[in-house]
Amino acid sequence: MHNLGNIMKQAKKMQEKMTRLQQELETKTVEAQAGGGMVKVVVNGKFEVVSLKIEKDVVNSDDVEMLQDLIAAAVNEGIRKAQEMSAAEMGKITGGLSIPGMGM
């Protein structure tokens, strides 16, 4: 029974660390770009777009589809980088274990 108590304490400590980490990730950001830097996006650890910058040279009313593609590519890359950042930070706490309900 003593072992179970220790396991519960360890689980509670890990959950507290995970909660703290999730709060920290909200303030961390990654930057991604597309079109050789013509479209740049910053995404936070909650996978939210914080900012989006589009160079004037890429804005062409005759080719809106290209701009849309560049924005989508930059946002998707930003989200992928934020997911990698989050997974790396979570891995530091969990030792690489995937714990249901404890991760992102």
VEXPA-997938 format. One record per atom (N, C-alpha, C, O, CB): atom name; x, y, z; residue in three letters. Coordinates in steps of 0.2 Angstrom, whole numbers, plus 2048, in hexadecimal, padded with zeros to 3 digits. Glycine has a CB too. Layout:
REM VEXPA-997938
REC   a   xx   yy   zz    r
REC  CA    X    Y    Z  ALA
...
END
This chain:
REM VEXPA-997938
REC   a   xx   yy   zz    r
REC   N  804  7FA  800  MET
REC  CA  800  800  800  MET
REC   C  804  806  800  MET
REC   O  802  80B  7FD  MET
REC  CB  7FB  800  806  MET
REC   N  80A  806  803  HIS
REC  CA  80F  80B  803  HIS
REC   C  811  80D  7FC  HIS
REC   O  812  813  7FB  HIS
REC  CB  815  80A  808  HIS
REC   N  812  808  7F8  ASN
REC  CA  815  809  7F1  ASN
REC   C  80F  80D  7ED  ASN
REC   O  811  811  7E9  ASN
REC  CB  816  802  7EE  ASN
REC   N  809  80B  7EE  LEU
REC  CA  804  80F  7EB  LEU
REC   C  804  816  7ED  LEU
REC   O  802  81A  7E8  LEU
REC  CB  7FD  80B  7EC  LEU
REC   N  805  818  7F3  GLY
REC  CA  805  81F  7F5  GLY
REC   C  80B  822  7F2  GLY
REC   O  80A  828  7F0  GLY
REC  CB  806  81F  7FD  GLY
REC   N  810  81F  7F1  ASN
REC  CA  816  822  7EE  ASN
REC   C  815  823  7E6  ASN
REC   O  816  829  7E4  ASN
REC  CB  81C  81E  7EE  ASN
REC   N  812  81F  7E3  ILE
REC  CA  810  81F  7DC  ILE
REC   C  80B  825  7DB  ILE
REC   O  80C  829  7D6  ILE
REC  CB  80D  819  7D9  ILE
REC   N  806  826  7E0  MET
REC  CA  801  82B  7DF  MET
REC   C  805  832  7E0  MET
REC   O  803  837  7DC  MET
REC  CB  7FC  82A  7E4  MET
REC   N  809  832  7E5  LYS
REC  CA  80D  839  7E6  LYS
REC   C  811  83A  7E0  LYS
REC   O  811  840  7DE  LYS
REC  CB  811  838  7EC  LYS
REC   N  814  835  7DD  GLN
REC  CA  818  837  7D7  GLN
REC   C  814  839  7D1  GLN
REC   O  816  83D  7CD  GLN
REC  CB  81C  830  7D5  GLN
REC   N  80E  836  7D0  ALA
REC  CA  809  838  7CB  ALA
REC   C  807  83F  7CC  ALA
REC   O  806  842  7C7  ALA
REC  CB  803  833  7CB  ALA
REC   N  805  841  7D2  LYS
REC  CA  803  847  7D3  LYS
REC   C  809  84C  7D2  LYS
REC   O  807  852  7CF  LYS
REC  CB  801  848  7DB  LYS
REC   N  80F  84B  7D4  LYS
REC  CA  814  84F  7D2  LYS
REC   C  815  850  7CB  LYS
REC   O  816  856  7C8  LYS
REC  CB  81B  84D  7D5  LYS
REC   N  815  84B  7C7  MET
REC  CA  815  84B  7C0  MET
REC   C  810  84F  7BD  MET
REC   O  811  853  7B8  MET
REC  CB  815  844  7BD  MET
REC   N  80A  84E  7BF  GLN
REC  CA  804  852  7BD  GLN
REC   C  805  85A  7BE  GLN
REC   O  803  85E  7BA  GLN
REC  CB  7FD  850  7C0  GLN
REC   N  808  85B  7C4  GLU
REC  CA  809  862  7C5  GLU
REC   C  80E  865  7C1  GLU
REC   O  80E  86B  7BE  GLU
REC  CB  80B  863  7CD  GLU
REC   N  814  861  7BF  LYS
REC  CA  819  863  7BB  LYS
REC   C  816  864  7B4  LYS
REC   O  818  869  7B0  LYS
REC  CB  81F  85E  7BA  LYS
REC   N  811  860  7B1  MET
REC  CA  80E  860  7AB  MET
REC   C  80A  867  7AA  MET
REC   O  80A  86A  7A5  MET
REC  CB  80A  85A  7A9  MET
REC   N  806  868  7B0  THR
REC  CA  802  86E  7B0  THR
REC   C  807  874  7AF  THR
REC   O  805  879  7AB  THR
REC  CB  7FE  86E  7B6  THR
REC   N  80C  875  7B3  ARG
REC  CA  811  87A  7B3  ARG
REC   C  814  87B  7AC  ARG
REC   O  814  880  7A9  ARG
REC  CB  816  879  7B8  ARG
REC   N  816  875  7A9  LEU
REC  CA  819  875  7A2  LEU
REC   C  814  878  79D  LEU
REC   O  815  87C  799  LEU
REC  CB  81B  86E  7A0  LEU
REC   N  80D  876  79D  GLN
REC  CA  808  878  799  GLN
REC   C  808  880  799  GLN
REC   O  807  883  794  GLN
REC  CB  802  875  79A  GLN
REC   N  808  882  79F  GLN
REC  CA  808  88A  7A0  GLN
REC   C  80E  88D  79D  GLN
REC   O  80D  892  79A  GLN
REC  CB  807  88B  7A8  GLN
REC   N  814  88A  79E  GLU
REC  CA  81A  88D  79B  GLU
REC   C  81A  88D  793  GLU
REC   O  81C  891  790  GLU
REC  CB  820  889  79E  GLU
REC   N  817  887  791  LEU
REC  CA  816  887  789  LEU
REC   C  812  88C  786  LEU
REC   O  813  88E  780  LEU
REC  CB  814  880  788  LEU
REC   N  80D  88E  78A  GLU
REC  CA  809  894  787  GLU
REC   C  80D  89A  786  GLU
REC   O  80B  89E  781  GLU
REC  CB  804  896  78C  GLU
REC   N  813  89B  789  THR
REC  CA  817  8A1  788  THR
REC   C  81D  8A0  783  THR
REC   O  820  8A4  780  THR
REC  CB  81A  8A3  78E  THR
REC   N  81E  899  781  LYS
REC  CA  823  898  77D  LYS
REC   C  821  898  776  LYS
REC   O  81B  896  774  LYS
REC  CB  826  891  77E  LYS
REC   N  825  89A  771  THR
REC  CA  823  89A  76A  THR
REC   C  828  897  765  THR
REC   O  82E  897  767  THR
REC  CB  821  8A2  768  THR
REC   N  826  896  75F  VAL
REC  CA  82A  894  75A  VAL
REC   C  828  898  754  VAL
REC   O  822  89A  753  VAL
REC  CB  829  88C  758  VAL
REC   N  82D  899  74F  GLU
REC  CA  82C  89C  749  GLU
REC   C  82C  898  743  GLU
REC   O  831  893  743  GLU
REC  CB  830  8A2  748  GLU
REC   N  828  898  73E  ALA
REC  CA  829  894  738  ALA
REC   C  827  899  732  ALA
REC   O  825  89E  733  ALA
REC  CB  823  88E  738  ALA
REC   N  82A  897  72C  GLN
REC  CA  829  89B  727  GLN
REC   C  828  897  720  GLN
REC   O  829  891  720  GLN
REC  CB  82F  8A0  726  GLN
REC   N  825  89A  71B  ALA
REC  CA  824  897  715  ALA
REC   C  826  89C  70F  ALA
REC   O  826  8A2  711  ALA
REC  CB  81D  895  714  ALA
REC   N  827  89A  709  GLY
REC  CA  829  89E  704  GLY
REC   C  830  8A2  705  GLY
REC   O  830  8A8  703  GLY
REC  CB  824  8A3  703  GLY
REC   N  834  89E  708  GLY
REC  CA  83B  8A2  709  GLY
REC   C  83A  8A7  70E  GLY
REC   O  83E  8AC  70D  GLY
REC  CB  83E  8A4  703  GLY
REC   N  836  8A7  713  GLY
REC  CA  835  8AC  718  GLY
REC   C  830  8B2  716  GLY
REC   O  82F  8B7  719  GLY
REC  CB  83C  8B0  719  GLY
REC   N  82D  8B1  710  MET
REC  CA  828  8B6  70E  MET
REC   C  822  8B6  713  MET
REC   O  81E  8BB  714  MET
REC  CB  825  8B4  707  MET
REC   N  820  8B0  716  VAL
REC  CA  81B  8AF  71B  VAL
REC   C  81E  8AC  721  VAL
REC   O  821  8A7  721  VAL
REC  CB  815  8AB  718  VAL
REC   N  81D  8B0  727  LYS
REC  CA  820  8AD  72D  LYS
REC   C  81A  8AD  732  LYS
REC   O  816  8B1  732  LYS
REC  CB  825  8B2  72F  LYS
REC   N  81A  8A8  736  VAL
REC  CA  815  8A7  73B  VAL
REC   C  819  8A5  742  VAL
REC   O  81E  8A2  742  VAL
REC  CB  810  8A1  739  VAL
REC   N  816  8A8  747  VAL
REC  CA  818  8A6  74E  VAL
REC   C  812  8A2  751  VAL
REC   O  80D  8A5  752  VAL
REC  CB  81A  8AC  752  VAL
REC   N  814  89C  754  VAL
REC  CA  80F  898  757  VAL
REC   C  811  897  75F  VAL
REC   O  817  895  760  VAL
REC  CB  80E  891  754  VAL
REC   N  80D  897  763  ASN
REC  CA  80E  896  76A  ASN
REC   C  80E  88E  76C  ASN
REC   O  80B  88A  768  ASN
REC  CB  80A  89A  76F  ASN
REC   N  80F  88C  772  GLY
REC  CA  80F  886  774  GLY
REC   C  808  883  775  GLY
REC   O  807  87D  776  GLY
REC  CB  812  885  77B  GLY
REC   N  803  887  774  LYS
REC  CA  7FC  885  774  LYS
REC   C  7F9  884  76D  LYS
REC   O  7F3  883  76C  LYS
REC  CB  7F7  88A  778  LYS
REC   N  7FE  884  768  PHE
REC  CA  7FD  884  761  PHE
REC   C  7F8  889  75F  PHE
REC   O  7F4  888  75A  PHE
REC  CB  7F9  87D  760  PHE
REC   N  7F9  88F  761  GLU
REC  CA  7F5  895  75F  GLU
REC   C  7FA  899  75B  GLU
REC   O  800  89A  75D  GLU
REC  CB  7F2  899  765  GLU
REC   N  7F7  89C  755  VAL
REC  CA  7FB  8A1  752  VAL
REC   C  7FC  8A7  755  VAL
REC   O  7F6  8AA  757  VAL
REC  CB  7F8  8A2  74A  VAL
REC   N  802  8A9  757  VAL
REC  CA  803  8B0  75B  VAL
REC   C  804  8B6  756  VAL
REC   O  801  8BB  757  VAL
REC  CB  809  8AF  75F  VAL
REC   N  807  8B4  751  SER
REC  CA  808  8BA  74C  SER
REC   C  809  8B7  745  SER
REC   O  80B  8B1  744  SER
REC  CB  80E  8BE  74D  SER
REC   N  807  8BB  740  LEU
REC  CA  808  8B9  739  LEU
REC   C  80B  8BF  735  LEU
REC   O  808  8C4  735  LEU
REC  CB  801  8B6  736  LEU
REC   N  810  8BE  731  LYS
REC  CA  813  8C3  72D  LYS
REC   C  814  8C1  726  LYS
REC   O  816  8BC  724  LYS
REC  CB  81A  8C5  730  LYS
REC   N  811  8C6  722  ILE
REC  CA  811  8C4  71B  ILE
REC   C  815  8CA  717  ILE
REC   O  813  8D0  718  ILE
REC  CB  80A  8C4  718  ILE
REC   N  81A  8C8  713  GLU
REC  CA  81E  8CD  710  GLU
REC   C  81A  8D0  70A  GLU
REC   O  816  8CC  707  GLU
REC  CB  825  8CB  70D  GLU
REC   N  81A  8D7  709  LYS
REC  CA  816  8DA  704  LYS
REC   C  817  8D7  6FD  LYS
REC   O  813  8D6  6F9  LYS
REC  CB  818  8E1  703  LYS
REC   N  81D  8D5  6FB  ASP
REC  CA  81F  8D2  6F5  ASP
REC   C  81B  8CC  6F3  ASP
REC   O  81A  8CA  6ED  ASP
REC  CB  826  8D0  6F5  ASP
REC   N  819  8C8  6F8  VAL
REC  CA  815  8C2  6F7  VAL
REC   C  80D  8C3  6F6  VAL
REC   O  80A  8BF  6F4  VAL
REC  CB  816  8BD  6FC  VAL
REC   N  80B  8C9  6F7  VAL
REC  CA  804  8CB  6F6  VAL
REC   C  803  8CD  6EF  VAL
REC   O  805  8D2  6ED  VAL
REC  CB  802  8D1  6FB  VAL
REC   N  7FF  8C8  6EC  ASN
REC  CA  7FD  8C9  6E5  ASN
REC   C  7F6  8C8  6E4  ASN
REC   O  7F4  8C2  6E4  ASN
REC  CB  802  8C5  6E0  ASN
REC   N  7F2  8CC  6E2  SER
REC  CA  7EB  8CB  6E1  SER
REC   C  7E9  8C6  6DC  SER
REC   O  7E4  8C3  6DC  SER
REC  CB  7E7  8D2  6E0  SER
REC   N  7EE  8C5  6D7  ASP
REC  CA  7ED  8C0  6D2  ASP
REC   C  7EF  8B9  6D4  ASP
REC   O  7ED  8B5  6D0  ASP
REC  CB  7F1  8C3  6CC  ASP
REC   N  7F2  8B8  6D9  ASP
REC  CA  7F4  8B2  6DC  ASP
REC   C  7F3  8B1  6E3  ASP
REC   O  7F7  8B0  6E7  ASP
REC  CB  7FC  8B1  6DA  ASP
REC   N  7EC  8B2  6E5  VAL
REC  CA  7EA  8B1  6EC  VAL
REC   C  7EC  8AA  6EE  VAL
REC   O  7ED  8A9  6F4  VAL
REC  CB  7E3  8B3  6ED  VAL
REC   N  7EB  8A5  6EA  GLU
REC  CA  7EC  89E  6EC  GLU
REC   C  7F3  89D  6EF  GLU
REC   O  7F4  899  6F3  GLU
REC  CB  7EA  899  6E6  GLU
REC   N  7F8  8A0  6EB  MET
REC  CA  7FF  89F  6EE  MET
REC   C  800  8A2  6F5  MET
REC   O  803  89E  6F9  MET
REC  CB  804  8A2  6E9  MET
REC   N  7FD  8A7  6F6  LEU
REC  CA  7FD  8AA  6FD  LEU
REC   C  7FA  8A6  702  LEU
REC   O  7FC  8A5  707  LEU
REC  CB  7FA  8B1  6FD  LEU
REC   N  7F4  8A3  700  GLN
REC  CA  7F0  89F  705  GLN
REC   C  7F5  899  706  GLN
REC   O  7F5  896  70C  GLN
REC  CB  7EA  89D  702  GLN
REC   N  7F8  896  701  ASP
REC  CA  7FC  890  702  ASP
REC   C  802  891  706  ASP
REC   O  804  88D  70B  ASP
REC  CB  7FF  88D  6FB  ASP
REC   N  805  897  706  LEU
REC  CA  80B  899  70A  LEU
REC   C  809  89A  711  LEU
REC   O  80C  898  716  LEU
REC  CB  80E  89F  707  LEU
REC   N  803  89D  712  ILE
REC  CA  800  89E  719  ILE
REC   C  7FF  897  71C  ILE
REC   O  801  896  722  ILE
REC  CB  7FA  8A2  719  ILE
REC   N  7FC  893  718  ALA
REC  CA  7FA  88C  71B  ALA
REC   C  800  888  71D  ALA
REC   O  801  885  722  ALA
REC  CB  7F6  888  716  ALA
REC   N  805  889  718  ALA
REC  CA  80C  885  719  ALA
REC   C  80F  888  71F  ALA
REC   O  812  884  723  ALA
REC  CB  810  886  713  ALA
REC   N  810  88E  720  ALA
REC  CA  813  891  726  ALA
REC   C  80F  890  72D  ALA
REC   O  813  88E  731  ALA
REC  CB  813  899  725  ALA
REC   N  809  890  72D  VAL
REC  CA  805  88E  733  VAL
REC   C  806  887  734  VAL
REC   O  807  885  73A  VAL
REC  CB  7FD  890  732  VAL
REC   N  805  883  72F  ASN
REC  CA  806  87B  731  ASN
REC   C  80D  87A  733  ASN
REC   O  80E  876  738  ASN
REC  CB  805  877  72A  ASN
REC   N  812  87D  731  GLU
REC  CA  819  87C  733  GLU
REC   C  81A  87F  73A  GLU
REC   O  81D  87C  73E  GLU
REC  CB  81E  880  72E  GLU
REC   N  817  884  73C  GLY
REC  CA  817  887  742  GLY
REC   C  814  882  747  GLY
REC   O  816  881  74D  GLY
REC  CB  813  88E  743  GLY
REC   N  80E  880  746  ILE
REC  CA  80B  87B  74A  ILE
REC   C  80F  875  74B  ILE
REC   O  80F  872  751  ILE
REC  CB  804  879  747  ILE
REC   N  812  872  746  ARG
REC  CA  816  86C  746  ARG
REC   C  81C  86E  74B  ARG
REC   O  81E  86A  74F  ARG
REC  CB  819  86A  73F  ARG
REC   N  81F  874  74A  LYS
REC  CA  825  875  74F  LYS
REC   C  823  876  756  LYS
REC   O  826  874  75B  LYS
REC  CB  828  87C  74C  LYS
REC   N  81D  879  757  ALA
REC  CA  81A  87A  75E  ALA
REC   C  819  873  761  ALA
REC   O  81A  872  767  ALA
REC  CB  814  87E  75E  ALA
REC   N  816  86E  75D  GLN
REC  CA  815  868  75F  GLN
REC   C  81B  864  761  GLN
REC   O  81C  861  766  GLN
REC  CB  811  863  75A  GLN
REC   N  820  865  75D  GLU
REC  CA  827  862  75F  GLU
REC   C  82A  865  765  GLU
REC   O  82C  861  76A  GLU
REC  CB  82C  863  759  GLU
REC   N  829  86C  766  MET
REC  CA  82C  86F  76C  MET
REC   C  828  86C  772  MET
REC   O  82B  86B  777  MET
REC  CB  82B  877  76B  MET
REC   N  821  86C  772  SER
REC  CA  81D  869  777  SER
REC   C  81F  862  779  SER
REC   O  820  860  77F  SER
REC  CB  816  86A  775  SER
REC   N  820  85E  774  ALA
REC  CA  821  857  775  ALA
REC   C  828  856  778  ALA
REC   O  829  852  77D  ALA
REC  CB  821  853  76F  ALA
REC   N  82D  85A  776  ALA
REC  CA  834  85A  779  ALA
REC   C  833  85C  781  ALA
REC   O  837  859  785  ALA
REC  CB  839  85F  775  ALA
REC   N  830  861  782  GLU
REC  CA  82F  864  789  GLU
REC   C  82B  85F  78D  GLU
REC   O  82E  85D  793  GLU
REC  CB  82B  86A  789  GLU
REC   N  826  85C  78B  MET
REC  CA  822  857  78E  MET
REC   C  827  850  790  MET
REC   O  827  84D  795  MET
REC  CB  81C  854  78B  MET
REC   N  82B  84F  78B  GLY
REC  CA  82F  849  78B  GLY
REC   C  834  84A  791  GLY
REC   O  837  845  794  GLY
REC  CB  833  848  785  GLY
REC   N  836  850  792  LYS
REC  CA  83B  851  798  LYS
REC   C  838  84F  79F  LYS
REC   O  83B  84D  7A3  LYS
REC  CB  83D  858  798  LYS
REC   N  831  850  79F  ILE
REC  CA  82E  84E  7A5  ILE
REC   C  82C  847  7A6  ILE
REC   O  82C  844  7AB  ILE
REC  CB  827  852  7A6  ILE
REC   N  829  844  7A0  THR
REC  CA  827  83D  7A0  THR
REC   C  82C  838  79E  THR
REC   O  82B  832  79E  THR
REC  CB  821  83D  79B  THR
REC   N  832  83A  79C  GLY
REC  CA  837  836  79A  GLY
REC   C  836  832  794  GLY
REC   O  838  82D  793  GLY
REC  CB  838  830  7A0  GLY
REC   N  832  836  790  GLY
REC  CA  830  833  789  GLY
REC   C  82A  82E  789  GLY
REC   O  828  82C  784  GLY
REC  CB  836  82F  786  GLY
REC   N  827  82D  78F  LEU
REC  CA  821  829  78F  LEU
REC   C  81B  82D  78D  LEU
REC   O  81A  833  78F  LEU
REC  CB  820  826  797  LEU
REC   N  816  82A  78A  SER
REC  CA  810  82D  788  SER
REC   C  80B  82B  78D  SER
REC   O  809  825  78E  SER
REC  CB  80E  82B  781  SER
REC   N  809  830  791  ILE
REC  CA  804  82F  797  ILE
REC   C  7FE  832  795  ILE
REC   O  7FD  838  795  ILE
REC  CB  807  832  79D  ILE
REC   N  7F8  82E  794  PRO
REC  CA  7F2  830  792  PRO
REC   C  7EF  835  797  PRO
REC   O  7F0  834  79D  PRO
REC  CB  7ED  82B  792  PRO
REC   N  7ED  83B  795  GLY
REC  CA  7EA  840  799  GLY
REC   C  7EF  845  79C  GLY
REC   O  7ED  849  7A0  GLY
REC  CB  7E6  83D  79E  GLY
REC   N  7F6  843  79B  MET
REC  CA  7FB  847  79E  MET
REC   C  7FF  84C  799  MET
REC   O  802  850  79A  MET
REC  CB  800  843  7A2  MET
REC   N  7FE  84A  792  GLY
REC  CA  802  84D  78D  GLY
REC   C  7FD  852  789  GLY
REC   O  7F8  853  78B  GLY
REC  CB  805  848  789  GLY
REC   N  800  854  784  MET
REC  CA  7FD  859  77F  MET
REC   C  7F9  854  77A  MET
REC   O  7F6  857  776  MET
REC  CB  802  85D  77B  MET
END
